[in-house]
Amino acid sequence: MNQFKNDLLLRAALGETVSRPPVWVMRQAGRVLPEYRKTREQAGSFKKLVTTPELACEVTIQPVDILGVDAAIIFSDILVIPEALGLPYEMEEGRGPYFNRVIETENDLSKLSSSDIEDKLSYVSEAIELTTRALAGRVPLIGFAGAPWTVFCYMTEGKGSKEFGRARRMLLENPKLAHSLLSMITEATIAYLKIQVKAGANLVQVFDSWAGVLNKKLYKEFAIPYLKKIATEIQEVPLTVFAKGGWYAMEELAALPCRTLGLDWQMDPNWVRNFTGESKTLQGNLDPAMLYGNFDLIRSETREMIKNFGTQRYIANLGHGVYPDIKPDNLKCFIETIQSS
């Protein structure tokens, strides 16, 4: 294991004894920080920020300097994978991500290519290398990717959705095409995560942000096998799987060969422990809305969260990404409460 001034996150992920739970926050390198907004404005666009290694490095390190979190997470986006496959996306303020074309037929799929992933995503590996040098061993660096099902949702729907009706429809009307696309995404994701590890990522996380739109049967067929393949292939560093809304598949998620399971804010850690025992580290899971409260409420809710998880085999986090209009001081209160536990 690499030497870090603060190695709590790595040790917790590996199941080692720690003096306190480590803490980082999903979307910590983002709109909650004025410093991020300033850098984003200088970049001119979100995609420019993602694809410029020096700028991605800058916003990755900002939360470490400003909030004092126990880990950095590389600034990027889960949709770099479809773009690398040949399906470019756009990002607009107020609209979010969207695709000008989507995958609907076998002919659409035939136009994609998984070749040269390392070259196409070299800006991410360069950002990781820059960040690793700039961190100089202060804290570990987390890499990440979207889960195949979540990336599939965007590639078939073309935009964000509450229900992803097009994506779900393909699973039922053309399961062969669905599996072909999911397989392509999975292979590209494995290659991408290995690139991140090679560049210096010390842990990686897979985000299945849209697990909650499927039922158990469909998730077992169209999500779990691909998550299992990724977890089996990525063994060089600890891997976290975060399936938001995937409570119904907890038995299957707990059986994945990953080190850590991320919990959203609606999952009870004591219930999840029934499936994992002490075989996995758990991560989560304060409701991000609690950070709208005053400091007393934040401290109370945070301490209750730690009490429910316990201090070992635990990584403190929110149950999803921090909301952009949360006050930075409220987020800092959350972090400092954990660090003083």
Secondary structure as the mmCIF struct_conf table of DSSP 4:
data_model
#
loop_
_struct_conf.conf_type_id
_struct_conf.id
_struct_conf.beg_label_comp_id
_struct_conf.beg_label_asym_id
_struct_conf.beg_label_seq_id
_struct_conf.end_label_comp_id
_struct_conf.end_label_asym_id
_struct_conf.end_label_seq_id
BEND BEND1 LYS A 5 LYS A 5
HELX_RH_AL_P HELX_RH_AL_P1 LEU A 8 ALA A 13
TURN_TY1_P TURN_TY1_P1 LEU A 14 GLY A 15
BEND BEND2 SER A 19 ARG A 20
STRN STRN1 VAL A 23 VAL A 23
TURN_TY1_P TURN_TY1_P2 MET A 26 ARG A 27
BEND BEND3 ALA A 29 GLY A 30
TURN_TY1_P TURN_TY1_P3 ARG A 31 VAL A 32
BEND BEND4 LEU A 33 LEU A 33
HELX_RH_AL_P HELX_RH_AL_P2 PRO A 34 ALA A 43
BEND BEND5 GLY A 44 SER A 45
HELX_RH_AL_P HELX_RH_AL_P3 PHE A 46 THR A 51
HELX_RH_AL_P HELX_RH_AL_P4 PRO A 53 ILE A 66
TURN_TY1_P TURN_TY1_P4 LEU A 67 LEU A 67
BEND BEND6 ASP A 70 ASP A 70
STRN STRN2 ALA A 72 ILE A 73
TURN_TY1_P TURN_TY1_P5 ILE A 78 LEU A 79
HELX_RH_AL_P HELX_RH_AL_P5 VAL A 80 LEU A 85
TURN_TY1_P TURN_TY1_P6 GLY A 86 GLY A 86
STRN STRN3 TYR A 89 GLU A 92
TURN_TY1_P TURN_TY1_P7 GLU A 93 ARG A 95
STRN STRN4 GLY A 96 PHE A 99
BEND BEND7 ASN A 100 ARG A 101
BEND BEND8 THR A 105 THR A 105
HELX_RH_AL_P HELX_RH_AL_P6 GLU A 106 SER A 110
TURN_TY1_P TURN_TY1_P8 LYS A 111 LYS A 111
TURN_TY1_P TURN_TY1_P9 SER A 115 ASP A 116
HELX_RH_AL_P HELX_RH_AL_P7 ILE A 117 LYS A 120
TURN_TY1_P TURN_TY1_P10 LEU A 121 LEU A 121
HELX_RH_AL_P HELX_RH_AL_P8 SER A 122 LEU A 135
TURN_TY1_P TURN_TY1_P11 ALA A 136 GLY A 137
BEND BEND9 ARG A 138 VAL A 139
STRN STRN5 LEU A 141 GLY A 146
HELX_RH_AL_P HELX_RH_AL_P9 PRO A 148 GLU A 157
BEND BEND10 GLY A 158 GLY A 158
STRN STRN6 LYS A 159 LYS A 159
BEND BEND11 LYS A 162 GLU A 163
HELX_RH_AL_P HELX_RH_AL_P10 GLY A 165 GLU A 173
HELX_RH_AL_P HELX_RH_AL_P11 PRO A 175 ALA A 199
TURN_TY1_P TURN_TY1_P12 GLY A 200 GLY A 200
BEND BEND12 ASN A 202 ASN A 202
STRN STRN7 LEU A 203 ASP A 208
TURN_TY1_P TURN_TY1_P13 SER A 209 TRP A 210
HELX_RH_3T_P HELX_RH_3T_P1 ALA A 211 VAL A 213
BEND BEND13 LEU A 214 LEU A 214
HELX_RH_AL_P HELX_RH_AL_P12 LYS A 216 PHE A 222
TURN_TY1_P TURN_TY1_P14 ALA A 223 ALA A 223
HELX_RH_AL_P HELX_RH_AL_P13 ILE A 224 GLU A 233
BEND BEND14 GLU A 236 VAL A 237
STRN STRN8 LEU A 239 ALA A 243
TURN_TY1_P TURN_TY1_P15 LYS A 244 GLY A 245
HELX_RH_3T_P HELX_RH_3T_P2 TRP A 247 ALA A 249
HELX_RH_AL_P HELX_RH_AL_P14 MET A 250 ALA A 254
TURN_TY1_P TURN_TY1_P16 ALA A 255 ALA A 255
BEND BEND15 LEU A 256 PRO A 257
BEND BEND16 ARG A 259 ARG A 259
STRN STRN9 THR A 260 GLY A 262
TURN_TY1_P TURN_TY1_P17 TRP A 265 GLN A 266
BEND BEND17 MET A 267 MET A 267
HELX_RH_AL_P HELX_RH_AL_P15 PRO A 269 THR A 276
TURN_TY1_P TURN_TY1_P18 GLY A 277 GLU A 278
BEND BEND18 SER A 279 LYS A 280
STRN STRN10 THR A 281 LEU A 286
HELX_RH_3T_P HELX_RH_3T_P3 PRO A 288 TYR A 292
BEND BEND19 GLY A 293 GLY A 293
HELX_RH_AL_P HELX_RH_AL_P16 PHE A 295 PHE A 309
BEND BEND20 THR A 311 ARG A 313
STRN STRN11 TYR A 314 LEU A 318
BEND BEND21 GLY A 319 HIS A 320
HELX_LH_PP_P HELX_LH_PP_P1 GLY A 321 TYR A 323
TURN_TY1_P TURN_TY1_P19 PRO A 324 ASP A 325
BEND BEND22 ILE A 326 ILE A 326
HELX_RH_AL_P HELX_RH_AL_P17 PRO A 328 GLN A 339
TURN_TY1_P TURN_TY1_P20 SER A 340 SER A 340
#
